[in-house]
Amino acid sequence: MPAPTTPTVAPDDSTALAALDAVVVEPGVERPKRSDAARNFDALLEAARAAFAESGSAAPLEEVAKRAGVGIGTLYRNFPTRDDLIEAVYVGEVQAMVAAARDALAEPPWEGLVHWLHRFLAYVGTKRALVEGLNRDPMASPVFSQCRTAIHAAGAPLLARAQADGSARPDVAIEEVIRLVSGVAGVTFPDEASRDKVVALAVDALRAR
C-alpha cells in the first residue's frame, strides 16, 4: 500500500473545529449587501437548487425566477449567466458539506466519518448533475478548484480523528478516501439496496484491522 499523500494528524475536537472554521469557499458572484437584494439573491439560489434537482441544470431560468418570486431581470442582475447560477448552487452544496463535517464532530470519530462519507456520496451525484449543465470547463474554473480544496479540507479532520482513536486504518489519506467514495458514486446500480451494499463494503475497507 503506498504511503498516504497527506500526513496523518491526531487533532482533538477543538483543533478539528478550528481547521473546519478555516475552510472558506465563496461563489464567483458576490451576495448583495442591501437586505432586500440579499433576500432576492438567497431566494434565487433556493429556487435554482429546487429547479435543478427536479429538471436538471438545463431548467428554464424563467422558471427559477418565477419560483423565487422575482422577475427575470433580477435573476440576471445577480447571475449574469447560467454558469454563474450553477456555480453558486454548487458552492452552496460544498458549504453544506463543510457544515456537515462540523456536525460530525459531535459524534464518535468513526460514526462521524461514516455519516459524512454518506453525505459526500449524495453530494457527488449533485455535483455531476450540475457540472453537466456548464458551458465552460469546470476544471478551468477557480471556483471549482476552491471547492475541491474545501471538500478535502473538510474531510481531513474527520479521518484524522478516526485514525487517532484506532477505528480507521492509519495508512490512508483523505484524497484516497474521496477517490474511493467518488468511484462508488459513479457506478449505476440496479437499486438502492445494491448501492448501499457496495457503499458498506467500501466504508468497511477503511476500518482498522
C-alpha positions, -999 to +999 in steps of 0.1 A: +000+000+000+015+034-010+022+059+018-006+085+024-002+117+004-013+137+034+004+133+068-019+118+095-025+141+124-044+134+156-064+166+164-086+169+194-121+182+186-111+219+192-083+216+167-105+199+142-131+226+146-105+253+141-094+235+109-130+234+096-136+271+106-106+279+083-124+263+053-138+291+032-154+288-002-172+317-020-192+318-052-178+337-082-207+362-078-210+384-048-240+383-025-256+418-023-252+437+010-286+455+009-311+434+028-338+433+002-313+425-026-297+398-004-332+382+001-337+381-036-303+365-041-310+339-015-344+332-029-330+327-064-304+303-051-330+282-033-353+283-063-324+272-086-315+244-062-350+231-063-354+235-101-321+219-109-330+189-086-363+184-104-353+192-140-315+192-142-293+222-146-309+230-180-341+240-162-355+273-177-342+303-159-376+319-162-389+291-141-362+298-115-372+335-114-409+326-110-402+302-081-381+329-064-409+354-069-388+379-088-385+390-124-360+375-149-342+409-149-335+404-112-321+370-119-297+383-145-286+412-123-275+387-097-263+359-120-254+373-154-251+338-170-265+303-163-229+292-154-228+318-127-260+304-112-249+268-115-216+276-098-233+295-070-256+265-063-226+242-064-208+264-039-239+261-016-236+223-017-199+225-008-207+249+021-233+223+033-206+196+032-183+217+054-212+223+078-219+186+078-182+180+088-187+204+117-218+185+128-199+152+126-175+164+153-204+159+178-204+121+170-179+094+179-149+096+154-158+065+133-196+073+132-189+109+123-166+099+094-191+074+081-220+098+082-200+125+064-190+100+037-226+091+031-234+128+028-205+131+004-219+103-018-251+123-023-230+155-029-211+137-057-243+130-075-255+166-072-221+179-084-221+157-115-256+168-124-246+205-121-213+202-139-231+187-169-250+219-174-219+241-175-209+258-208-173+261-196-147+236-184-152+232-147-115+222-144-106+257-155-128+274-130-112+289-099-145+284-081-144+246-087-108+244-078-116+262-045-144+237-039-122+207-044-098+220-019-126+228+006-140+192+004-106+177+011-100+201+040-134+193+054-129+156+054-093+155+066-100+163+103-127+136+104-104+110+090-076+121+114-099+117+144-109+082+134-073+073+128-063+088+162-087+066+181-078+035+162-111+030+144-098+039+109-068+024+093-038+046+095-024+041+060-049+061+040-052+098+033-083+118+027-075+121-010-077+083-013-109+080+007-126+106-015-114+088-047-129+056-033-163+070-025-164+090-057-157+058-076-187+042-060-208+072-067-200+069-104-214+034-107-250+028-119-268+003-096-300-017-103-315-005-070-307+013-037-301-019-018-273-029-042-258+006-040-259+006-002-242-028+000-213-016-021-211+016-001-209-005+031-182-027+016-162+004+006-165+021+040-157-012+058-124-012+039-114+019+058-118+002+092-086-005+112-079-043+114 
